[in-house]
Amino acid sequence: MARIANGTSSSGLWQKRRCWSSGNGQSARWFDDGERISRGKYWYQCNNGILEPKGCFSSTNDQLNIGDKFVENGYEIECVLDKSGYLQFAFTACVPKPNERYRIGETWEDEKHMYWFECKTDGPYLRVEIGGCVTHDKSRRIGLNEKYDLEEYTYQCLKKYNGSVQMCSVGCVHKGMRYKIGDQWPVSFFQ
Protein backbone atom coordinates (compact mmCIF):
# COMPACT_ATOMS: atom_id res chain seq x y z
CA MET A 1 0.00 0.00 0.00
CA ALA A 2 1.42 3.39 -0.98
CA ARG A 3 1.27 6.40 1.33
CA ILE A 4 0.64 9.94 0.14
CA ALA A 5 2.49 12.93 1.63
CA ASN A 6 -0.44 13.87 3.90
CA GLY A 7 -0.38 10.42 5.49
CA THR A 8 -3.42 9.06 3.62
CA SER A 9 -3.04 5.68 2.02
CA SER A 10 -3.57 5.41 -1.72
CA SER A 11 -6.55 3.12 -1.08
CA GLY A 12 -8.09 5.83 1.14
CA LEU A 13 -7.65 8.42 -1.62
CA TRP A 14 -9.17 6.02 -4.15
CA GLN A 15 -12.13 5.58 -1.80
CA LYS A 16 -12.65 9.39 -1.68
CA ARG A 17 -12.76 9.58 -5.47
CA ARG A 18 -15.66 7.13 -5.73
CA CYS A 19 -19.35 8.08 -5.72
CA TRP A 20 -22.13 6.53 -3.64
CA SER A 21 -25.37 6.46 -5.62
CA SER A 22 -28.25 4.39 -6.91
CA GLY A 23 -29.37 4.26 -10.51
CA ASN A 24 -32.17 2.83 -12.65
CA GLY A 25 -33.91 1.00 -9.83
CA GLN A 26 -30.75 -0.61 -8.49
CA SER A 27 -29.65 -0.39 -4.87
CA ALA A 28 -27.14 2.27 -3.89
CA ARG A 29 -23.53 1.24 -4.39
CA TRP A 30 -20.07 2.68 -4.98
CA PHE A 31 -19.24 3.86 -8.49
CA ASP A 32 -15.62 4.21 -9.56
CA ASP A 33 -14.14 7.52 -10.65
CA GLY A 34 -15.04 8.09 -14.32
CA GLU A 35 -17.91 5.60 -14.27
CA ARG A 36 -21.26 6.55 -15.86
CA ILE A 37 -24.46 6.31 -13.82
CA SER A 38 -27.85 6.20 -15.59
CA ARG A 39 -30.92 7.49 -13.77
CA GLY A 40 -34.07 7.26 -15.86
CA LYS A 41 -33.75 9.73 -18.75
CA TYR A 42 -30.52 11.31 -17.43
CA TRP A 43 -26.91 10.24 -17.02
CA TYR A 44 -24.14 11.32 -14.70
CA GLN A 45 -20.45 10.66 -14.28
CA CYS A 46 -18.49 10.06 -11.09
CA ASN A 47 -15.69 12.65 -11.00
CA ASN A 48 -13.42 12.82 -7.94
CA GLY A 49 -16.22 11.69 -5.63
CA ILE A 50 -18.80 14.06 -7.10
CA LEU A 51 -21.72 12.89 -9.21
CA GLU A 52 -21.71 15.33 -12.15
CA PRO A 53 -24.72 15.72 -14.48
CA LYS A 54 -23.56 15.01 -18.03
CA GLY A 55 -26.57 14.46 -20.27
CA CYS A 56 -29.89 12.90 -21.17
CA PHE A 57 -31.32 9.96 -23.08
CA SER A 58 -33.68 10.53 -26.01
CA SER A 59 -36.92 8.56 -26.27
CA THR A 60 -34.99 6.03 -28.39
CA ASN A 61 -32.32 5.82 -25.65
CA ASP A 62 -29.67 7.68 -27.64
CA GLN A 63 -27.15 9.19 -25.23
CA LEU A 64 -27.07 12.99 -25.44
CA ASN A 65 -24.61 15.40 -23.89
CA ILE A 66 -25.78 18.67 -22.34
CA GLY A 67 -26.64 20.97 -25.26
CA ASP A 68 -27.40 18.15 -27.71
CA LYS A 69 -30.77 18.25 -29.48
CA PHE A 70 -33.11 15.77 -31.13
CA VAL A 71 -36.44 15.98 -32.97
CA GLU A 72 -39.53 14.11 -31.82
CA ASN A 73 -43.19 14.47 -32.85
CA GLY A 74 -42.56 17.73 -34.71
CA TYR A 75 -40.56 19.47 -31.99
CA GLU A 76 -36.86 20.04 -31.33
CA ILE A 77 -35.86 19.09 -27.79
CA GLU A 78 -32.58 20.02 -26.08
CA CYS A 79 -30.87 18.39 -23.10
CA VAL A 80 -30.13 21.26 -20.70
CA LEU A 81 -28.87 21.94 -17.19
CA ASP A 82 -31.37 24.23 -15.44
CA LYS A 83 -30.51 27.15 -13.13
CA SER A 84 -30.56 24.82 -10.12
CA GLY A 85 -28.10 22.39 -11.72
CA TYR A 86 -30.64 19.72 -12.64
CA LEU A 87 -30.83 18.00 -16.02
CA GLN A 88 -34.03 18.45 -17.98
CA PHE A 89 -35.46 18.61 -21.48
CA ALA A 90 -36.29 21.98 -23.05
CA PHE A 91 -38.45 22.39 -26.15
CA THR A 92 -36.55 24.78 -28.44
CA ALA A 93 -38.26 24.79 -31.85
CA CYS A 94 -41.25 23.66 -33.89
CA VAL A 95 -40.26 21.32 -36.74
CA PRO A 96 -43.18 20.99 -39.19
CA LYS A 97 -40.95 19.29 -41.79
CA PRO A 98 -37.45 17.81 -41.72
CA ASN A 99 -34.81 20.57 -41.90
CA GLU A 100 -37.35 23.31 -41.08
CA ARG A 101 -37.02 24.79 -37.60
CA TYR A 102 -38.98 27.71 -36.19
CA ARG A 103 -38.20 29.28 -32.83
CA ILE A 104 -40.81 30.64 -30.43
CA GLY A 105 -42.70 33.49 -32.09
CA GLU A 106 -41.52 32.67 -35.61
CA THR A 107 -44.11 32.17 -38.36
CA TRP A 108 -44.24 30.28 -41.65
CA GLU A 109 -46.65 29.40 -44.43
CA ASP A 110 -47.76 26.02 -45.74
CA GLU A 111 -46.32 24.89 -49.09
CA LYS A 112 -49.41 26.12 -51.01
CA HIS A 113 -49.26 29.56 -49.31
CA MET A 114 -52.86 29.33 -48.12
CA TYR A 115 -52.34 29.38 -44.32
CA TRP A 116 -49.72 30.63 -41.88
CA PHE A 117 -48.62 29.17 -38.57
CA GLU A 118 -46.77 30.29 -35.44
CA CYS A 119 -44.55 28.40 -32.99
CA LYS A 120 -45.87 29.22 -29.49
CA THR A 121 -45.08 28.24 -25.92
CA ASP A 122 -47.54 26.07 -24.04
CA GLY A 123 -46.20 25.90 -20.49
CA PRO A 124 -42.87 24.06 -20.71
CA TYR A 125 -43.84 22.72 -24.15
CA LEU A 126 -44.35 24.21 -27.60
CA ARG A 127 -47.27 24.02 -29.98
CA VAL A 128 -47.90 24.91 -33.60
CA GLU A 129 -50.87 27.26 -33.85
CA ILE A 130 -52.56 28.35 -37.05
CA GLY A 131 -52.33 32.12 -37.25
CA GLY A 132 -54.65 32.68 -40.17
CA CYS A 133 -54.90 32.72 -43.95
CA VAL A 134 -52.86 34.08 -46.84
CA THR A 135 -54.75 36.38 -49.22
CA HIS A 136 -55.69 35.01 -52.65
CA ASP A 137 -53.03 37.12 -54.38
CA LYS A 138 -50.46 35.80 -51.83
CA SER A 139 -49.46 39.38 -50.97
CA ARG A 140 -50.15 39.28 -47.22
CA ARG A 141 -51.29 37.29 -44.23
CA ILE A 142 -54.49 37.94 -42.33
CA GLY A 143 -55.46 36.67 -38.89
CA LEU A 144 -58.37 34.44 -37.96
CA ASN A 145 -61.70 36.29 -38.36
CA GLU A 146 -59.99 39.11 -40.25
CA LYS A 147 -61.61 40.33 -43.49
CA TYR A 148 -60.22 41.78 -46.70
CA ASP A 149 -61.62 42.87 -50.06
CA LEU A 150 -60.51 41.50 -53.41
CA GLU A 151 -62.17 42.96 -56.47
CA GLU A 152 -65.95 42.66 -55.92
CA TYR A 153 -65.88 40.30 -52.91
CA THR A 154 -65.17 40.44 -49.18
CA TYR A 155 -63.34 37.43 -47.75
CA GLN A 156 -62.86 36.34 -44.16
CA CYS A 157 -60.43 33.83 -42.66
CA LEU A 158 -62.70 31.58 -40.59
CA LYS A 159 -62.16 28.70 -38.22
CA LYS A 160 -64.93 26.14 -38.78
CA TYR A 161 -66.72 24.11 -36.08
CA ASN A 162 -64.44 21.11 -36.78
CA GLY A 163 -61.27 23.17 -36.30
CA SER A 164 -60.39 23.56 -39.97
CA VAL A 165 -59.53 27.03 -41.27
CA GLN A 166 -60.76 28.37 -44.59
CA MET A 167 -60.90 31.62 -46.52
CA CYS A 168 -64.62 32.24 -47.08
CA SER A 169 -66.53 34.73 -49.20
CA VAL A 170 -68.71 36.68 -46.76
CA GLY A 171 -69.92 39.59 -48.85
CA CYS A 172 -69.75 41.77 -51.93
CA VAL A 173 -68.31 45.15 -52.79
CA HIS A 174 -70.37 47.30 -55.16
CA LYS A 175 -69.30 50.85 -56.05
CA GLY A 176 -67.12 51.03 -52.93
CA MET A 177 -69.90 49.88 -50.56
CA ARG A 178 -69.69 46.58 -48.66
CA TYR A 179 -72.69 44.27 -48.49
CA LYS A 180 -73.12 41.08 -46.45
CA ILE A 181 -74.42 37.92 -48.07
CA GLY A 182 -78.19 38.34 -48.42
CA ASP A 183 -78.07 42.16 -48.49
CA GLN A 184 -79.56 43.94 -51.47
CA TRP A 185 -78.63 47.17 -53.20
CA PRO A 186 -80.38 49.23 -55.82
CA VAL A 187 -79.29 48.82 -59.41
CA SER A 188 -80.24 51.37 -62.02
CA PHE A 189 -80.45 50.10 -65.57
CA PHE A 190 -81.30 53.56 -66.89
CA GLN A 191 -78.83 56.38 -66.58
C-alpha positions, 0 to 999 in steps of 0.5 A: 500500500502506498502512502501519500504525503499527507499520510493518507493511504492510496486506497483511502484516496481512491475511496474518496474519489468514488461516488455513492449512488443508486441508478435505474432502480438498483440499490445504492452502491459505490461507483468508480471515478469516471464511471457513468451512472444512468438514472431514468432519462438522465446520465451522470459521471463520477468525477473525484467523488462528485456525481456530475450531471452530463446528459440525457437519453432521447426517447430512443435511448440515444445518449445525449450530452448537455446541449445536444438536441433531437427531434420528436413528434414535430418538436426540437428538444434540447438536453439542458442543465437548469438554473438549479443544476438539474438536467431536464429537457427543453423544447426549443423549436417547432419542426413541421418538416425535416430541416425546417425549424422555427423558434418561439414566435416565428411564423411560416406558411404552408407549401401552397401559401394558403395558411400561416402558422406560429410556434408558441409556448404552451407551459414548458412545451411548444405548440404549432398554432394556425395564425390565419390565412394568406390572401388570394393574391399571396401578398399578405397574411391575415389573422383568424376572423380578419376580413379583406376585399378582393375585387368585388368580394369580401373574404374572411379567414374563418375557423370552422366548427371542426377546427379547420380554417378556410378563406370564405366569401362573406360579402360583396363590394359594389361601387365602394360599398360593402354588403353582407351575403343576403343584403340587397342594393339598388341597381339602375339600368337607366342612366 
